[in-house]
Amino acid sequence: MGVYKHIKDGVIIDSRETIDELLISKLIAKEWLPYIIQEEPEYNIDTQYLTSEPIINETNVVETYIINDYTSEELDERLSIKREMLLNTINDEVNTYINTYYDTGTQQTFTAIYTQQNTPTSIKDYLDPVLVWISSIMSYYYGRKQNIIDATDITTLKAITWDFTTFDTTKPDVSLQALMTLLSE
């Protein structure tokens, strides 16, 4: 399908798509020119953006792309927005990951029992692996979070990744049900 632009006094005033050869010849006779869109040039989407402008020639209209650089203020704003989004994402993911294994209520129960003065050492020993596991996840999380905060450009932000599932193999075999059984003994 061809696109044609109607030109009047050097200005595009209308646009039409067609494949009808007879209509095409009539359009060209009435100052309609073929419309050609250039291929987008390569550019750095982190620091640049494209605009386009139709260039009217004698035989066609060519949509020409222009590569523009973001200003330093625009780059700072884009970095700030992307940083905030990434911080929210990693925060949500760490909480979702831990809560998948130990929901908030279970964590609070573990903490309440652990911090009681009369909790036997055997119960604390049973709960210690959970604390160690969550602490290792949080240490990893805070390291990645700091990387996000320290990033000075969007390209650096894009390179920051994490995978909480690497902690699956170290998840302790501790459950609230087993803890309650230990407490009743």
QUIGI-V876791 format. One record per residue. N is the residue number from 1. RES is the residue in one letter. NEAR is the number of other ideal C-beta (glycine too) atoms within 10 Angstrom. Layout:
BEGIN
n: (N	N)
res: (RES	RES)
near: (NEAR	NEAR)
END
This chain:
BEGIN
n: (1	2	3	4	5	6	7	8	9	10	11	12	13	14	15	16	17	18	19	20	21	22	23	24	25	26	27	28	29	30	31	32	33	34	35	36	37	38	39	40	41	42	43	44	45	46	47	48	49	50	51	52	53	54	55	56	57	58	59	60	61	62	63	64	65	66	67	68	69	70	71	72	73	74	75	76	77	78	79	80	81	82	83	84	85	86	87	88	89	90	91	92	93	94	95	96	97	98	99	100	101	102	103	104	105	106	107	108	109	110	111	112	113	114	115	116	117	118	119	120	121	122	123	124	125	126	127	128	129	130	131	132	133	134	135	136	137	138	139	140	141	142	143	144	145	146	147	148	149	150	151	152	153	154	155	156	157	158	159	160	161	162	163	164	165	166	167	168	169	170	171	172	173	174	175	176	177	178	179	180	181	182	183	184	185)
res: (M	G	V	Y	K	H	I	K	D	G	V	I	I	D	S	R	E	T	I	D	E	L	L	I	S	K	L	I	A	K	E	W	L	P	Y	I	I	Q	E	E	P	E	Y	N	I	D	T	Q	Y	L	T	S	E	P	I	I	N	E	T	N	V	V	E	T	Y	I	I	N	D	Y	T	S	E	E	L	D	E	R	L	S	I	K	R	E	M	L	L	N	T	I	N	D	E	V	N	T	Y	I	N	T	Y	Y	D	T	G	T	Q	Q	T	F	T	A	I	Y	T	Q	Q	N	T	P	T	S	I	K	D	Y	L	D	P	V	L	V	W	I	S	S	I	M	S	Y	Y	Y	G	R	K	Q	N	I	I	D	A	T	D	I	T	T	L	K	A	I	T	W	D	F	T	T	F	D	T	T	K	P	D	V	S	L	Q	A	L	M	T	L	L	S	E)
near: (5	15	16	22	22	16	18	9	6	6	10	14	10	10	12	14	9	15	8	10	9	8	14	16	10	12	19	13	8	10	13	21	20	16	18	17	13	11	6	10	11	8	15	12	11	16	15	13	14	12	9	13	9	15	12	13	11	5	9	13	22	17	14	14	15	11	13	13	12	16	9	8	8	13	15	12	12	17	17	10	11	17	17	11	12	20	14	10	12	20	12	10	15	20	12	10	17	21	13	11	18	20	12	10	10	17	17	11	15	20	13	10	18	16	9	11	4	5	14	11	8	9	17	14	9	19	18	14	14	23	16	12	18	19	10	12	19	13	9	16	19	12	10	19	18	10	17	19	10	10	18	8	14	19	12	14	18	13	9	15	8	19	11	17	8	10	16	11	6	11	16	16	7	18	13	15	8	11	19	11	10	14	12	6	5)
END
